[in-house]
Amino acid sequence: MTTDLAQTALLRSDAYRLLAACFYEPEREMFREENLCANLADLMAKISSPAAAEACRGMELADNSQEELLQEYSAIFLGPFNIPAQPYGSVYLDQGRQLMGDSTMAVKKIYGEAGVQHDIEGPPDHIAIELEFMSFLEGKIAQTISEVKQADLADYAAIRARFFNRFLASWASQLGQAIVDHATMPFYRGLGLCLLAFIDAEKGNIAQAAEAAPTP
């Protein structure tokens, strides 16, 4: 049972990591060489998120060039004038839709609690960075399960639940829907649908895990 729980946490860590990669500036050939979409679909299926897996299977790259992907990425996430899908949490969580608001500082504080120092340029509540943080936490949870470190497991599980529920899950679905509404290419439309389905599935997964987790 312990081995199964650790393996599941590792699969979820990989799913978060690959999903995060999709939100950085696209590199078409790298995505294809790494078989990113198929691998992400396989992970989603393994962690019982069939709707997310189906969305990933629709993230086609074959019909679009690198230049077209960059143009779509810029149009959705960067602007310069209208940004239909802002990738920063504070835009959704703080008054005035501002960057680097109070919620951004709270996110950075939680990173520090988990032993992660955010030294990348730009706000730390970018969707890719928050997904990578969840990947980190799942990896730590897998490690503490394998090493039977109950106190550390309780700490990381508590941070995971608090971060996911208070921050990531509070705005990621709005971002996902905005991507679906404005994407014109299968890759980004599928990405929006995947994010929507995955966050919805994770709400149940993390709630269930929180009930079974040891008390810190």
C-alpha positions in Angstrom: 0.0 0.0 0.0 2.8 2.4 0.9 4.5 1.8 -2.4 1.3 2.4 -4.3 0.7 5.7 -2.5 4.2 6.9 -3.3 3.9 5.8 -6.9 0.6 7.7 -7.2 2.3 10.8 -5.8 5.1 10.5 -8.3 2.6 10.2 -11.2 0.8 13.3 -10.0 4.1 15.1 -9.6 5.0 14.3 -13.3 1.5 15.4 -14.4 1.8 18.8 -12.8 5.3 19.2 -14.2 4.3 18.4 -17.8 1.2 20.6 -17.5 3.4 23.5 -16.3 5.7 23.1 -19.3 2.7 23.8 -21.6 2.3 27.3 -20.1 5.8 28.5 -21.0 6.7 29.9 -24.4 6.1 27.0 -26.8 8.9 25.1 -28.4 7.2 23.0 -31.0 10.0 20.6 -31.8 10.9 20.0 -28.2 7.2 19.3 -27.4 7.1 16.8 -30.3 10.5 15.1 -29.5 9.4 14.7 -25.9 6.0 13.4 -26.9 4.6 15.9 -24.4 0.9 15.7 -25.2 0.7 11.9 -25.4 2.8 11.5 -22.2 0.6 14.1 -20.4 -2.5 12.2 -21.6 -1.1 9.0 -20.3 -0.4 10.5 -16.9 -3.8 12.0 -16.6 -5.4 8.6 -17.4 -3.3 6.9 -14.7 -4.2 9.4 -12.0 -7.9 9.0 -12.7 -8.6 12.2 -14.7 -10.2 10.8 -17.9 -11.6 14.1 -19.0 -8.1 15.7 -18.7 -6.6 12.8 -20.6 -9.1 13.2 -23.4 -8.3 17.0 -23.6 -4.6 16.2 -23.9 -5.2 13.9 -26.8 -6.7 16.8 -28.6 -3.6 19.0 -28.2 -2.4 18.6 -31.7 0.8 20.2 -33.0 1.1 18.8 -36.5 -0.9 21.5 -38.3 0.7 24.5 -36.7 4.2 26.0 -37.2 6.5 27.3 -34.4 5.7 30.9 -35.5 1.9 30.2 -35.4 2.2 28.7 -31.9 4.2 31.7 -30.7 1.6 34.1 -32.2 -1.2 32.2 -30.4 0.7 32.1 -27.2 1.3 35.9 -27.3 -2.3 36.7 -28.3 -3.7 34.6 -25.3 -1.2 35.3 -22.5 0.9 38.4 -23.4 -1.2 41.0 -25.2 0.3 43.7 -25.5 -3.0 45.6 -25.2 -5.7 43.1 -24.4 -4.7 39.9 -22.5 -7.7 37.5 -22.6 -6.1 34.9 -20.3 -4.0 36.5 -17.7 -1.7 33.7 -16.3 -1.2 35.3 -12.9 -3.2 34.4 -9.8 -3.4 37.9 -8.3 -5.3 39.2 -11.3 -8.1 36.9 -10.3 -7.7 37.0 -6.5 -6.9 40.6 -5.6 -9.0 43.7 -6.0 -8.3 45.8 -9.1 -6.9 42.8 -11.0 -3.4 43.9 -10.1 -0.1 42.1 -10.5 2.1 41.4 -7.4 -0.8 41.9 -5.0 -1.3 40.6 -1.5 -2.1 37.1 -2.8 1.2 37.1 -4.7 3.1 37.8 -1.5 1.1 35.0 0.3 2.1 32.6 -2.4 5.7 33.5 -2.1 5.5 33.0 1.7 4.1 29.4 1.2 7.0 28.6 -1.2 9.3 29.6 1.6 7.5 27.5 4.1 8.1 24.5 1.9 11.8 25.3 1.5 11.5 26.7 -2.1 13.2 30.0 -2.9 11.6 31.8 -5.9 14.4 33.6 -7.7 12.9 33.7 -11.2 12.2 37.1 -12.8 8.5 37.9 -12.8 5.6 37.3 -10.4 5.7 34.0 -8.5 2.0 33.3 -9.0 2.3 32.5 -12.7 0.3 29.4 -13.5 3.4 27.5 -14.6 5.2 28.2 -11.4 2.2 27.3 -9.2 1.9 24.0 -11.1 5.6 23.4 -10.7 5.2 24.0 -7.0 2.5 21.4 -6.8 4.8 19.0 -8.7 7.5 19.7 -6.0 5.1 19.0 -3.2 3.9 15.7 -4.7 7.5 14.7 -5.1 8.2 15.5 -1.5 5.1 13.6 -0.4 6.2 10.5 -2.4 9.7 10.7 -0.8 8.3 11.0 2.8 5.9 8.1 2.2 8.8 5.9 1.0 11.0 6.9 3.9 8.2 6.6 6.4 8.7 10.1 7.7 5.2 10.7 9.1 5.9 14.2 10.5 7.3 15.5 7.2 4.5 13.8 5.3 2.0 15.6 7.4 3.7 18.9 6.9 3.9 18.6 3.1 0.3 17.3 2.8 -0.9 20.3 4.8 0.9 22.8 2.7 -0.4 21.0 -0.5 -4.0 21.2 0.7 -3.7 24.8 1.8 -1.9 26.0 -1.3 -4.2 24.2 -3.7 -7.4 25.2 -2.1 -6.6 28.8 -1.2 -4.7 29.7 -4.3 -4.3 27.5 -7.4 -7.9 26.0 -7.4 -9.3 29.5 -6.7 -8.3 30.9 -10.0 -7.0 28.2 -12.4 -10.4 27.2 -13.7 -11.1 30.8 -14.6 -7.9 30.8 -16.6 -8.7 27.5 -18.2 -12.1 28.8 -19.4 -10.5 32.0 -20.7 -8.1 29.9 -22.8 -10.9 27.8 -24.2 -12.9 30.9 -25.1 -10.1 32.6 -26.9 -7.9 29.8 -28.4 -8.0 29.2 -32.1 -5.5 26.3 -32.2 -6.1 22.7 -31.0 -3.1 22.8 -28.8 -4.2 25.7 -26.6 -7.9 24.9 -26.7 -7.0 21.4 -25.5 -4.7 22.9 -22.8 -7.5 25.0 -21.5 -9.8 22.0 -21.3 -7.1 19.9 -19.7 -6.5 22.5 -17.0 -10.3 22.8 -16.3 -10.7 19.0 -16.0 -7.5 18.4 -14.0 -8.2 21.1 -11.4 -11.8 19.8 -11.0 -10.4 16.2 -10.5 -7.7 17.4 -8.1 -10.3 19.1 -5.9 -11.7 15.7 -5.0 -8.3 13.9 -4.9 -6.8 16.5 -2.5 -9.9 16.6 -0.3 -9.8 12.8 0.0 -6.0 12.8 0.7 -6.5 15.5 3.4 -9.0 13.3 5.2 -6.5 10.4 5.2 -3.3 12.4 5.9 -1.6 12.3 9.4 -2.0 15.4 11.5 1.0 17.7 11.5 
